[in-house]
Amino acid sequence: MKMTRNAVQPFFRPFRLTAATAALLLLAACAVGPDYVVPQQDTGGSFKSAQGWVQARPGEPLASDSWWQRYQDPLLNQLIGQLNVSNQTLAQAVARYDQAVATAAQSRSSFFPTVGFSLSGDRAKTASGIGNSVNGSASLQWEADLWGKLRRQYESSRSDEQASRADVAAARLSMQSTLAQQYFALRMLDERKRLLLANVRAYERSVQINQNRYEQGVAARADVVSAQAQLESARASAIAIEADRNTAEHAIAVLIGQPPAAFAIQDRPYEVTFPSIPVGMPSTLLLRRPDIVAAERRVAAANAQIGVAQAAWFPDLTLGGSIGNTTATLAQWLASPLQFWSLGPSLAMTLLDGGARAGAVDASRASYRAEVATYRQTVLTGLQEVEDAISTLRVLERQQAAQMRALTAARQSLAITQNQYLAGLVDYLSVAQVQSNAYSAEQTALQLESQRLQASVQLIAALGGGWDKQALQGSAAP
């Protein structure tokens, strides 16, 4: 728009005065509502179950992007890498975070003026004849944040954004730990099937030995039948494991975003590596567990909404202005000076609302109390999960040590009884009983090893997986 100097000066002179007045008002302005303070929650001085806990070596903190590497399994590393990219639950959390970022940006835009422009033209017949008209105008509006309503709104949306970012970390940790547990369950099922197949081969030899002894007249038919029953029971158990393994494999496929039909994990002997896990102080959970951080950020958002609700009791000051002209042609409109302008503040305030504002303040305070309770409950749940995982791991370690001693004794007993049977000192029913005991001891040892793996993953997840609240300070998508 082309404007002459004479046309511009009258417009900007009052604008400068109004802008200066608004600046002074902003300098004196304050944000109504309570300033945020993190709710207090007792976490205790140490974990009760961690007394005597063997900590990780110095310099081995959990890393947020590689905690699973402590298990030293290349395939597990690869699967979690695929999960981080393709898991749909995680993708949903990231999309919600992007939505929260956009909402915060929308709230931040309230600090800036709104500028509009309109241009229209028409041809009309009047008493003086037929004529053209080109109308153009520009407008500006800006709300002065005298009472901090806009600041509190932005504070709330920014806290929601940070909570959503922590939600992404919580979802990622949950999916990663679930995948690790499914993977270890699958590997332990393979080990259990390997044990069963070894027993099947042993039972096949027993059937053959008993059949030979029966044909030689030194064993009863009952011994052959008993050995055959043992063999078929072991075969049935080996087949049953396939269903559980398939279920675990399908779950892993879905976690990494693949259809189960297109995914398979090859069976191979598995060597378990139990990682050392640093436990630290209970208070570190407040920084390292993303679900706790998310709950705390939502308390901050609810606290800011109290200020937003209280600001409704005060008047809103809006500064507005417009400029424009009307000519017969577009060329004249572009060349002519401004024909009209306006600039000035407006003050608006609700006097009576039937208790709506008071109700909004009460509702925001109640929402804040609810978020505080959620935060404190999340902290207590986190403490419980860590205590449970540490206690379970310590009990399992002691139980496994005792079970290995029982397993060694069961193997020795089986060897002795088999030799006694071949020497004709005992019947086959004695051998079958000892074989059953030995297999039960082997199976229990595998189950304890599997439970220790599961509990170690649960402890790492309960400790936050190495994530830290400082991740909220970044601007990139998590």
C-alpha positions in Angstrom: 0.0 0.0 0.0 1.4 3.4 -1.0 1.1 6.0 1.8 2.2 9.6 1.7 4.3 11.0 4.6 1.4 13.3 5.6 -0.9 10.3 5.9 1.5 8.2 7.9 2.5 10.7 10.5 -1.0 11.1 12.1 -1.3 7.4 12.3 1.9 6.6 14.1 1.9 9.5 16.5 -0.9 8.1 18.8 0.4 4.6 18.2 3.7 5.5 19.8 1.9 7.0 22.7 -0.3 3.9 23.2 2.7 1.5 22.8 4.6 3.4 25.4 1.7 3.2 27.8 1.3 -0.5 27.2 5.0 -1.1 27.8 4.7 0.7 31.2 1.7 -1.4 32.1 3.5 -4.6 31.2 6.5 -3.7 33.3 4.2 -3.2 36.3 2.1 -6.3 35.5 2.2 -9.4 37.6 0.9 -12.9 37.0 -2.0 -13.8 39.3 -2.3 -17.2 40.8 0.1 -19.3 42.8 3.8 -19.7 41.7 4.6 -23.4 41.2 6.4 -25.4 43.8 7.1 -29.1 43.3 4.9 -31.1 45.8 6.8 -32.7 48.6 6.9 -36.4 48.8 8.9 -38.5 51.2 11.0 -41.1 49.3 13.0 -42.5 52.3 16.8 -42.4 52.7 17.5 -45.7 51.0 15.7 -48.8 49.6 15.0 -51.3 52.3 15.7 -54.3 50.0 19.0 -52.8 48.7 20.9 -53.5 52.0 23.9 -55.5 50.9 23.0 -55.0 47.3 26.0 -55.5 44.9 26.2 -52.3 43.0 27.6 -51.8 39.5 31.3 -50.8 39.2 32.0 -47.1 39.4 31.5 -45.3 36.1 28.7 -47.6 34.9 25.5 -45.6 35.2 22.5 -46.7 33.2 22.4 -45.2 29.8 19.0 -44.1 28.5 19.7 -45.3 25.0 21.5 -48.5 25.7 20.5 -50.2 29.0 19.6 -53.4 27.1 23.3 -53.6 25.9 24.2 -54.7 29.4 22.9 -58.2 28.5 25.5 -58.5 25.6 23.0 -59.9 23.1 23.4 -58.6 19.6 20.0 -59.8 18.5 18.3 -58.1 21.4 20.1 -54.9 20.5 18.9 -55.2 16.9 15.3 -55.9 17.9 15.1 -52.9 20.3 16.6 -50.8 17.6 13.7 -51.8 15.3 11.2 -51.2 18.1 12.5 -47.6 18.6 11.7 -46.9 14.9 8.6 -49.0 14.1 6.6 -49.6 17.3 3.1 -48.2 16.8 2.4 -47.5 20.5 5.5 -45.4 20.6 4.5 -43.7 17.3 1.2 -42.8 18.9 3.0 -41.3 21.9 5.3 -39.3 19.6 2.3 -38.0 17.7 0.7 -36.8 21.0 3.9 -35.1 21.9 3.9 -33.3 18.5 0.3 -32.3 19.2 1.4 -30.9 22.6 4.3 -29.0 21.0 1.8 -27.4 18.5 -0.5 -26.5 21.3 2.3 -24.8 23.2 3.2 -22.9 20.0 -0.4 -21.8 19.6 -0.5 -20.6 23.2 2.8 -18.7 22.7 1.3 -16.8 19.8 -1.0 -15.0 22.2 1.9 -12.8 23.2 2.1 -11.3 19.7 -0.2 -8.9 17.9 -2.7 -10.1 15.3 -2.5 -8.3 12.0 -5.3 -8.6 9.4 -5.8 -7.3 5.9 -8.9 -7.1 3.6 -9.4 -6.0 0.1 -12.8 -5.9 -1.8 -14.2 -4.4 -4.9 -17.7 -3.9 -6.3 -19.6 -2.2 -9.1 -22.9 -0.6 -8.2 -25.6 1.7 -9.7 -26.7 4.6 -7.6 -28.7 7.8 -8.3 -25.7 9.5 -9.6 -24.9 6.7 -12.0 -22.8 3.5 -12.2 -19.5 3.4 -10.4 -16.7 1.2 -9.1 -15.4 1.0 -5.6 -12.2 -0.6 -4.2 -12.1 -0.9 -0.4 -9.0 -1.9 1.5 -8.0 -1.9 5.1 -5.5 -3.3 7.5 -6.1 -4.0 11.2 -4.0 -4.8 14.3 -5.0 -6.1 17.6 -2.9 -7.0 20.7 -4.0 -8.1 24.1 -1.9 -6.7 26.9 -1.1 -9.4 29.4 -1.7 -7.2 32.5 -2.6 -10.0 34.9 -0.5 -12.8 33.5 -3.3 -14.8 32.0 -1.4 -15.4 28.8 1.8 -16.2 30.7 -0.1 -18.7 32.8 -1.7 -20.3 29.8 1.7 -20.7 28.1 3.2 -22.0 31.3 0.5 -24.6 31.5 0.8 -25.6 27.8 4.6 -25.8 28.1 4.3 -28.0 31.1 1.8 -30.2 29.2 4.4 -30.4 26.4 7.1 -31.5 28.8 4.7 -34.1 30.3 4.0 -35.4 26.9 7.7 -35.7 26.1 8.2 -37.7 29.3 5.2 -39.8 28.3 7.1 -40.7 25.1 10.1 -41.8 27.2 7.8 -43.8 29.5 6.1 -45.5 26.5 9.5 -46.3 24.9 10.9 -47.8 28.2 7.7 -49.8 28.7 7.9 -51.2 25.1 11.6 -51.9 25.4 11.3 -53.7 28.7 8.3 -55.7 27.4 10.3 -56.8 24.4 13.3 -57.7 26.5 11.1 -59.9 28.8 9.4 -61.6 25.8 12.8 -62.2 24.2 14.3 -63.8 27.3 11.1 -65.8 27.8 11.5 -67.2 24.3 15.2 -68.0 24.8 14.4 -69.8 28.1 11.7 -71.8 26.3 14.3 -72.8 23.8 16.6 -74.0 26.6 13.7 -75.8 28.2 12.9 -77.6 24.9 16.5 -78.4 24.5 16.4 -80.0 28.0 13.3 -82.0 27.1 14.8 -83.3 23.8 17.9 -84.4 25.8 15.5 -86.3 28.1 13.7 -87.7 25.2 16.9 -89.2 23.9 17.7 -90.5 27.3 14.3 -92.1 27.6 14.6 -93.6 24.2 17.8 -95.3 25.3 15.9 -96.5 28.5 13.2 -98.0 26.3 15.7 -99.8 24.2 17.6 -101.1 27.3 14.4 -102.3 28.9 13.2 -103.9 25.7 16.5 -105.8 25.4 16.4 -106.9 29.0 12.8 -108.0 28.6 13.6 -110.1 25.6 16.5 -111.6 27.5 14.1 -112.5 30.3 15.9 -110.3 33.0 13.3 -107.5 33.1 9.5 -107.4 33.4 7.1 -106.2 30.7 6.1 -103.4 33.2 9.6 -101.9 32.9 9.2 -101.6 29.2 5.8 -100.0 29.5 7.0 -97.6 32.2 9.9 -96.5 30.1 7.7 -96.0 27.1 5.2 -93.8 29.2 8.1 -91.7 30.3 9.3 -91.2 26.7 5.9 -90.2 25.3 5.3 -87.8 28.2 8.6 -86.0 27.5 7.7 -85.8 23.8 4.3 -84.3 24.6 5.9 -81.7 26.9 8.4 -80.7 24.1 5.6 -80.2 21.7 3.6 -78.1 24.2 6.5 -75.7 24.5 6.1 -74.8 20.8 2.8 -73.0 21.5 4.4 -70.8 24.2 7.4 -70.0 22.0 5.2 -69.1 19.1 3.2 -66.7 21.3 6.4 -65.0 22.5 7.7 -64.7 18.9 4.4 -63.2 17.7 4.5 -60.7 20.6 8.0 -59.6 19.6 7.0 -59.2 16.0 4.1 -56.9 16.9 6.4 -54.9 19.2 8.8 -54.2 16.4 6.0 -53.3 14.0 6.0 -56.4 11.9 3.3 -58.9 11.0 3.9 -62.2 12.9 3.8 -64.2 9.7 6.8 -62.4 8.4 9.0 -62.7 11.5 11.0 -65.5 13.0 13.8 -66.0 15.6 16.0 -68.9 15.1 16.6 -71.3 17.9 20.2 -71.3 19.3 22.0 -72.1 22.5 21.8 -69.2 24.8 24.4 -68.0 27.3 22.8 -65.7 29.9 24.6 -62.5 31.0 23.3 -61.0 34.2 24.1 -57.2 34.3 25.2 -55.3 37.4 22.6 -52.7 38.1 23.2 -49.4 40.0 20.3 -48.7 42.4 21.3 -45.3 43.9 19.0 -43.3 46.2 15.2 -43.4 46.2 15.1 -39.7 45.4 16.8 -40.3 42.1 13.5 -41.8 40.9 12.0 -38.3 40.8 14.4 -37.5 38.1 15.0 -40.8 36.3 11.5 -42.3 36.0 9.7 -40.6 33.0 6.2 -41.5 34.4 7.0 -39.6 37.6 8.4 -36.7 35.7 5.3 -36.6 33.5 3.0 -36.6 36.6 5.0 -33.8 38.1 4.8 -31.7 35.0 1.0 -32.1 34.9 0.9 -30.8 38.5 2.8 -27.7 37.1 0.3 -27.4 34.3 -2.7 -27.6 36.7 -1.1 -25.0 39.0 -0.8 -22.6 36.1 -4.5 -23.1 35.2 -5.4 -21.7 38.6 -3.8 -18.4 37.6 -5.7 -18.5 34.3 -9.0 -18.9 36.1 -8.2 -16.2 38.6 -7.2 -13.7 35.8 -10.9 -13.8 34.7 -11.7 -11.6 37.6 -9.7 -8.7 36.1 -10.3 -6.6 33.1 -8.8 -7.4 29.7 -6.9 -4.6 27.9 -6.8 -4.8 24.1 -5.0 -2.4 21.8 -6.4 -2.1 18.3 -6.0 -0.1 15.2 -6.9 0.0 11.5 -6.0 1.9 8.4 -7.5 1.9 4.9 -9.1 3.8 2.0 -11.8 3.6 -0.7 -11.3 4.5 -4.3 -12.8 3.9 -7.7 -10.0 1.8 -9.1 -7.3 -0.4 -7.8 -4.6 1.9 -9.3 -6.1 4.9 -7.5 -6.2 2.8 -4.3 -2.6 1.9 -4.5 -1.6 5.6 -5.2 -3.9 7.5 -2.9 -3.1 8.4 0.7 -5.0 6.8 3.6 -8.6 8.0 3.9 -9.2 6.7 7.4 -7.4 5.3 10.4 -8.2 4.5 14.0 -6.2 3.5 17.0 -7.0 3.0 20.6 -7.3 0.7 23.6 -10.4 -1.1 24.8 -11.1 -2.4 28.3 -13.5 -5.2 29.0 -14.6 -6.8 32.3 -17.3 -9.2 33.4 -19.3 -7.8 36.3 -21.9 -10.5 36.9 -21.6 -14.1 35.7 -23.7 -16.1 38.2 -20.7 -17.6 39.9 -19.0 -18.9 36.7 -15.6 -17.5 37.5 -15.7 -18.6 41.1 -16.7 -22.1 39.9 -13.8 -22.1 37.4 -11.3 -21.2 40.1 -12.6 -23.9 42.4 -12.5 -26.4 39.5 -8.9 -25.5 38.7 -7.9 -25.9 42.4 -9.6 -29.3 42.6 -7.8 -30.3 39.4 -4.5 -29.3 40.9 -5.2 -31.4 44.0 -6.0 -34.4 41.9 -2.8 -34.0 39.9 -0.8 -33.7 43.2 -2.4 -36.9 44.4 -1.6 -38.6 41.1 2.0 -37.5 41.3 2.5 -38.7 44.9 0.8 -42.1 44.1 3.1 -42.4 41.0 6.1 -41.8 43.2 4.9 -44.4 45.8 4.3 -46.9 43.0 7.7 -46.4 41.6 9.3 -46.9 45.0 7.3 -50.1 45.4 8.3 -51.5 42.0 12.0 -50.9 42.8 11.7 -52.5 46.2 9.8 -55.5 44.7 12.4 -56.0 41.9 15.4 -55.8 44.2 13.8 -58.1 46.7 12.9 -60.6 44.0 16.3 -60.6 42.5 18.0 -61.2 45.8 15.7 -64.0 46.7 16.1 -65.6 43.3 19.9 -65.4 43.5 19.8 -67.3 46.8 17.2 -69.7 45.5 19.2 -70.4 42.4 22.3 -71.1 44.4 20.4 -73.7 46.5 18.8 -75.2 43.4 22.2 -75.7 41.7 23.3 -77.7 44.7 20.1 -79.7 44.5 20.6 -80.3 40.8 24.2 -81.5 41.3 22.9 -84.0 43.9 20.0 -85.1 41.6 22.5 -85.8 38.7 24.7 -87.9 41.0 21.7 -89.8 42.3 20.5 -90.6 38.8 23.9 -91.9 37.8 24.1 -94.1 40.9 20.6 -95.5 40.4 21.1 -96.2 36.7 24.2 -98.2 37.6 22.3 -100.1 40.3 19.6 -100.9 37.8 22.1 -102.3 35.2 23.6 -104.4 38.0 20.2 -105.8 38.9 20.1 -104.2 42.4 17.0 -102.1 41.8 13.9 -102.2 39.5 13.2 -99.7 36.8 10.5 -97.9 38.8 13.3 -96.7 41.0 15.2 -95.4 38.0 12.1 -93.7 36.6 11.5 -91.9 39.9 15.1 -90.7 40.1 14.9 -89.6 36.4 11.8 -87.6 37.1 13.4 -85.9 40.1 16.5 -85.0 38.1 14.4 -83.6 35.2 12.4 -81.6 37.7 15.6 -80.2 39.2 16.9 -79.2 35.7 13.6 -77.6 34.9 13.5 -75.6 38.1 17.0 -74.3 37.5 16.0 -73.1 34.1 12.9 -71.4 35.5 14.9 -69.6 38.2 17.3 -68.4 35.5 14.4 -67.1 33.5 12.9 -65.4 36.5 16.2 -63.7 37.3 16.4 -62.3 33.8 12.8 -61.0 33.9 13.4 -59.5 37.4 16.6 -57.7 36.2 14.7 -56.1 33.3 11.9 -55.1 35.7 14.4 -53.5 38.0 16.0 -51.5 35.2 12.6 -50.3 34.1 11.6 -49.5 37.6 14.7 -47.3 38.0 13.8 -45.4 34.8 16.1 -47.2 32.4 18.8 -44.5 32.7 16.5 -41.7 31.4 16.9 -38.3 33.0 14.7 -35.3 33.4 17.3 -33.2 31.7 16.0 -34.7 28.4 13.1 -32.3 28.8 15.3 -29.4 28.1 15.9 -30.5 24.5 13.9 -29.1 21.7 14.1 -32.1 19.3 11.4 -34.8 19.2 12.3 -37.5 21.7 
